[in-house]
Amino acid sequence: MGKKSRAKQSGKPTGAAIRAKKELLKMATELFKLGVTCPSRQDEWDYYLKLYNAVQEFSRRQSTACKGITPSVDRESAVDGFETWLKESGVSWDKLKLHYFGGELGFGLVAKEDINMKSLLMSIPRTLMITYEEATKSYLDEVIAGNEVLSVMPNVCLALFIHCERCIPNSKYKPFIDIIPSKFNTTLYFTPEEMKHLKGSPSLSTAINQYKSIVRQFALLYQVFHSNHQKSDIAKIPLEAREAFTFDAYRWSVSAVTTRQNKIPTTLLTAYNSDNDDDELLSTIALIPLWDMFNHSNGPLSTTYNVGGKTIDCFAMCDFKSGEEVTICYGGRPNSELLIHNGFVVTENPFDKVKINLGVSPKDPLYKKRTKLLQRLGVVVNGQFPICAMDSNFPTSPDLLAFLRVFHMEEDGLDEWLEKDTKELPALREVYLTGPLVFKADPKMWLYLENRVSLLLMGLNKSLDGELDSMLEDKSLSTHAKLALQLRGEEKRVLTACMEFCKQFRLSLISEKPIESFVNGSSSESADVKESFVRNKVLEKLIKKSQTDEPNDNTESVQNEDNEIIQKLSAVDIETTDSINTTSDNAVVT
């Protein structure tokens, strides 16, 4: 009794607390080991359930020793403080006002007056942004420099920094952090009951990998916080942040990053070196207050970074009437990424695509020759390829076409193409080829793709047990479950259109005038294809990067950064990164 009382009075941990800490460290080690496991596709669901339950058990044990984080104010109550902070910081946004739409829309921005296209909407000083550079100069500096994971993962560092700042009562970013939702609709927040609605979708594997990645990062960081390694460096981190580092807290900070993070030029960038092509050297990642309140709609990109003024300047992408919601375009991203990283789905998304797994078997007698030609083309031998509806402005992935053509070549064809000059190889990526049919195996190739897409559709149809519309109206289903169903419905739309395109294009190839009859035909169907063809050829160069630079399955990464935002002018166009983007409050429900 006396010893326990003295321990409490002195502030020293009790024997029970020490044992609990050791037990949690042991569990964190096991959690990390589970997080680096690579299950087969057949076993991934059972693996996900095991991992999810392990996290739940860890959180349950930790809750007895950790109070966690309780938001200091609710989001609506934080608006006044946020607006005062913006005003005192010199933010210009006189034409707009914050508005809470409720439901899934959450907050957004509304026009206070009629706004003309290209009018300046807001200008956000760099000093208000939460950046990776700021994290590296903070109390985390030595921890980042001395940890081999943190030193090469800016996104994880930024998430950790935001967690720490959230725990500091007098943080200079408090008004901004208070306005960020307390929960998100990203798949990190899905329960297994909700996640199961993604079964049949290629996106399920990506969502599981994302969850696994965050669990692994959390387990690693927990060990860093509570082990003797870098003990003096860890001591610099605010005690409140160390004590409140739970899985829920880290999941929140990761979601805050993935829904809001964007690239901006580094402080070292000047107008004189902005033509450098090394994106990693020229940009840093940042959370941009107020700008992240814009919701999304299709249109031109309209935000720039002003290098001279060190501000984010956002312009109206079209005319807006007084009282109308003002939106911006996030750029071209498929629904799978929007749901997993942002928590919403866009109906009839023109940038939508579905990934398909393809590869050359090592048992193929022509494996070496196929591999050699694919390497010359810069195409993976085994991996994921994007397929799109091919009924709008987008051709299919050039890499996919090149892979399929090489996959279907006979040995003489492989030998012929291996002998060709490099400048002739791009023909393998073309959808439309005028004149004589260059690739004899193309009808077979399109039939193969049609069949593979058909298999994906069968999986989606099988997992959709009822009519999608009636399922979405089911009030017993959660928002997360409905988002998963909505994604599958959109994937079904993409795959159905793609399969029909493959069929019609294949039939045109075996007709008397293959390309001409398909592109210049007189039927309404052919007229639609002709129109699509014209649009495709005009836009092909503009969208080539969006279609070909597919992110690898890097499960250590919270985001896939792949867009150029640095141009030679002092004002630089900003587009959301490939796996993260400015938040849409469509992504949250508070």
Summary of the structure (lengths in Angstrom):
residues: 590
radius of gyration: 26.1
end to end distance: 45.5
largest distance: 98.0
contacts: 1858
relative contact order: 0.13
helix: 51%
strand: 11%
